[in-house]
Amino acid sequence: MALAIAPLLFLGACASAPEWADPTGWLDDSEPVPENQTVVVPEGQEESFPNLASVPDEAPEASSKEERERLTKELTADRDSANYSTEPLRSSIRRTASAGPAVAGATEQIAVIYFDSASADLDSEDLEVLRQVFLIHQAEGGVLKVQGHASGKTGAVSAPDRERINLEMSARRADSVAQALRNFGVSPAAILVEALSDSKPVYEESTANGEAWNRRAEIFLELQSSKR
């Protein structure tokens, strides 16, 4: 008799137990899970969550064949023209006095001088190029225009400081060349000096070589009238 009453007492106890203690409800998964739950974003962190509504429905249109061919040609040209030599740049004369006079009234670039980083010094090869410039001017007359240039790289400085440093460096380079020409015998009145800072680069400065090509002074001859 006692064995028959025990199960009934157990079931009665379970029926009177609180819901959290009822093991029959522990595995109840009858409550549906919401399909779209609202995510509460902490204030000030809105940008850390992507806005899925901004994702385009379709993939962006692929570039045209002509555009890909153009980019390929440009990249190939950049690769082929790259100069990876560690040799220093050589200053050069563009023509000699024996080549004949320029056209009266024309302006012609006749030489370029390259400089080391943060330097306006001239070496023996630079001076030989400038001696040739003197000989051209002696034969043809005219006005020599010396334009000093700087590379755009100046280290970790502010924009105003970079502008000041590069302007000063380009002026020093132009003055150095002009003084050498005066030492050879060119009249000071026949020399015009201009500092252009880094405003006219001839090469991109993504490489050290590009920077080196931009550290220069260019010499132009403006022939007012032919002496021959």
C-alpha positions as CSV (number, residue, x, y, z in Angstrom):
1,M,0.0,0.0,0.0
2,A,2.9,2.3,0.9
3,L,4.6,1.7,-2.4
4,A,1.4,2.6,-4.3
5,I,1.0,5.9,-2.4
6,A,4.7,7.1,-2.8
7,P,4.4,7.9,-6.6
8,L,1.3,9.9,-6.0
9,L,2.9,12.0,-3.3
10,F,5.9,12.6,-5.5
11,L,3.7,13.9,-8.4
12,G,1.8,16.1,-6.0
13,A,5.1,17.6,-4.7
14,C,6.2,18.3,-8.3
15,A,2.9,20.0,-9.1
16,S,3.3,22.4,-6.2
17,A,7.0,23.2,-6.9
18,P,7.9,26.5,-8.4
19,E,8.4,26.7,-12.2
20,W,12.2,27.1,-12.0
21,A,12.4,23.8,-10.0
22,D,10.2,21.8,-12.3
23,P,12.6,19.6,-14.4
24,T,9.8,19.0,-16.9
25,G,10.2,22.6,-18.1
26,W,13.9,22.7,-18.4
27,L,14.0,21.4,-21.9
28,D,10.9,23.3,-23.1
29,D,11.9,25.0,-26.4
30,S,8.3,25.8,-27.5
31,E,8.9,29.6,-27.3
32,P,10.0,30.8,-30.8
33,V,13.3,32.7,-31.2
34,P,12.7,36.2,-32.8
35,E,14.0,36.3,-36.4
36,N,15.1,39.9,-36.2
37,Q,16.6,41.0,-32.9
38,T,17.3,44.7,-32.3
39,V,21.0,45.3,-31.4
40,V,21.5,48.1,-29.0
41,V,24.7,50.0,-30.0
42,P,26.5,51.7,-27.1
43,E,26.6,55.5,-27.5
44,G,29.7,56.7,-29.4
45,Q,30.3,53.3,-31.1
46,E,27.9,53.5,-33.9
47,E,30.6,53.5,-36.6
48,S,32.0,50.2,-35.4
49,F,29.0,48.4,-36.7
50,P,28.6,48.0,-40.5
51,N,25.4,49.3,-42.1
52,L,24.2,46.4,-44.1
53,A,21.6,48.5,-45.8
54,S,24.5,50.3,-47.6
55,V,25.9,47.1,-49.2
56,P,25.1,47.2,-53.0
57,D,22.8,44.5,-54.3
58,E,25.1,43.9,-57.3
59,A,28.9,43.7,-57.7
60,P,30.5,46.8,-59.2
61,E,31.0,46.8,-62.9
62,A,34.4,45.5,-64.0
63,S,36.8,47.9,-65.8
64,S,36.8,47.8,-69.5
65,K,39.4,45.9,-71.6
66,E,40.8,49.2,-72.9
67,E,41.2,50.6,-69.3
68,R,43.1,47.4,-68.2
69,E,45.3,47.6,-71.3
70,R,46.1,51.2,-70.6
71,L,47.0,50.5,-67.0
72,T,49.2,47.6,-68.0
73,K,51.1,49.7,-70.5
74,E,51.7,52.4,-67.9
75,L,52.9,49.9,-65.3
76,T,55.2,48.3,-67.8
77,A,56.6,51.7,-68.9
78,D,57.3,52.6,-65.2
79,R,59.1,49.3,-64.7
80,D,61.2,49.6,-67.8
81,S,62.2,53.2,-67.1
82,A,63.1,52.5,-63.5
83,N,66.7,53.0,-62.6
84,Y,67.9,50.9,-59.7
85,S,71.6,51.9,-60.0
86,T,73.3,53.1,-56.8
87,E,75.8,55.2,-58.8
88,P,75.5,58.9,-58.2
89,L,73.8,61.0,-60.8
90,R,76.1,62.8,-63.3
91,S,75.7,66.4,-64.0
92,S,75.6,67.0,-67.8
93,I,76.0,69.5,-70.5
94,R,73.2,69.4,-73.1
95,R,75.3,70.8,-76.0
96,T,78.7,72.4,-76.6
97,A,79.8,75.7,-78.0
98,S,80.8,74.0,-81.2
99,A,77.2,72.9,-81.8
100,G,76.3,76.4,-83.1
101,P,74.3,79.2,-81.6
102,A,70.7,79.0,-80.5
103,V,68.0,80.9,-82.3
104,A,67.9,84.5,-81.2
105,G,65.2,85.1,-78.7
106,A,64.9,81.5,-77.7
107,T,65.5,79.9,-74.3
108,E,67.4,76.6,-74.3
109,Q,68.3,74.4,-71.4
110,I,72.0,73.7,-71.8
111,A,73.0,72.0,-68.6
112,V,71.8,70.4,-65.3
113,I,73.7,69.9,-62.1
114,Y,72.7,67.3,-59.5
115,F,73.2,67.5,-55.8
116,D,73.5,65.2,-52.9
117,S,70.8,65.2,-50.2
118,A,70.7,68.4,-48.2
119,S,73.7,69.7,-50.1
120,A,74.6,72.6,-52.4
121,D,78.2,71.5,-52.9
122,L,79.8,71.2,-56.3
123,D,82.4,68.6,-57.2
124,S,85.0,68.5,-59.9
125,E,82.6,67.0,-62.5
126,D,80.1,69.7,-61.8
127,L,82.7,72.4,-62.3
128,E,83.7,70.9,-65.6
129,V,80.1,71.1,-66.8
130,L,79.9,74.7,-65.6
131,R,83.1,75.5,-67.5
132,Q,81.5,74.2,-70.6
133,V,78.5,76.5,-69.8
134,F,80.9,79.4,-69.6
135,L,82.4,78.6,-73.0
136,I,79.0,78.5,-74.6
137,H,78.1,81.9,-73.0
138,Q,81.4,83.3,-74.1
139,A,80.8,82.3,-77.7
140,E,77.1,83.3,-77.9
141,G,76.4,85.8,-75.2
142,G,72.9,86.2,-73.8
143,V,71.6,85.6,-70.3
144,L,72.1,82.5,-68.2
145,K,69.1,81.5,-66.1
146,V,69.9,79.3,-63.1
147,Q,66.9,77.6,-61.5
148,G,67.5,75.7,-58.2
149,H,65.2,72.8,-57.2
150,A,64.7,70.6,-54.2
151,S,63.1,67.2,-53.6
152,G,59.9,67.1,-51.7
153,K,61.2,64.9,-48.9
154,T,62.4,66.7,-45.7
155,G,61.7,64.2,-43.0
156,A,59.1,64.6,-40.2
157,V,58.5,68.4,-40.3
158,S,55.4,70.5,-40.6
159,A,54.2,71.8,-43.9
160,P,55.4,75.4,-43.3
161,D,58.8,74.1,-42.3
162,R,59.1,71.8,-45.3
163,E,58.2,74.7,-47.6
164,R,60.8,77.0,-45.9
165,I,63.6,74.3,-45.9
166,N,63.1,73.4,-49.6
167,L,63.0,77.0,-50.7
168,E,66.2,77.7,-48.9
169,M,67.9,74.6,-50.3
170,S,66.9,75.4,-53.9
171,A,68.2,79.0,-53.4
172,R,71.5,77.7,-52.1
173,R,71.9,75.4,-55.1
174,A,71.1,78.1,-57.6
175,D,73.5,80.5,-55.8
176,S,76.3,77.9,-55.7
177,V,76.0,77.4,-59.5
178,A,75.8,81.1,-60.2
179,Q,78.9,81.8,-58.1
180,A,80.9,79.1,-60.0
181,L,79.9,80.7,-63.3
182,R,81.0,84.1,-62.0
183,N,84.3,82.6,-61.0
184,F,84.8,81.3,-64.5
185,G,84.2,84.8,-65.9
186,V,80.5,85.2,-66.6
187,S,79.4,88.7,-65.8
188,P,77.1,88.9,-62.8
189,A,74.7,91.0,-64.9
190,A,74.3,88.1,-67.3
191,I,73.1,85.6,-64.6
192,L,69.6,85.4,-63.3
193,V,68.9,83.2,-60.2
194,E,65.6,81.6,-59.3
195,A,64.7,79.3,-56.4
196,L,61.7,77.0,-57.2
197,S,61.7,74.8,-54.0
198,D,60.0,71.5,-54.8
199,S,57.4,73.0,-57.1
200,K,58.7,71.5,-60.4
201,P,59.7,67.8,-59.8
202,V,60.7,65.9,-62.9
203,Y,60.2,62.5,-61.3
204,E,57.8,60.9,-58.8
205,E,59.5,60.6,-55.4
206,S,58.3,57.1,-54.4
207,T,61.9,55.9,-54.8
208,A,65.2,57.3,-53.7
209,N,66.2,57.7,-57.4
210,G,63.2,59.9,-57.9
211,E,64.3,62.2,-55.1
212,A,67.8,62.3,-56.5
213,W,66.7,63.4,-59.9
214,N,64.8,66.3,-58.3
215,R,67.7,67.7,-56.4
216,R,69.1,69.8,-59.2
217,A,69.9,73.1,-60.7
218,E,69.0,73.7,-64.3
219,I,70.8,76.2,-66.5
220,F,69.1,77.9,-69.4
221,L,70.6,80.2,-72.1
222,E,68.3,83.0,-73.3
223,L,70.0,84.2,-76.5
224,Q,69.0,87.8,-77.1
225,S,71.0,88.1,-80.4
226,S,73.5,85.9,-82.2
227,K,77.1,86.9,-82.0
228,R,77.9,84.9,-85.2
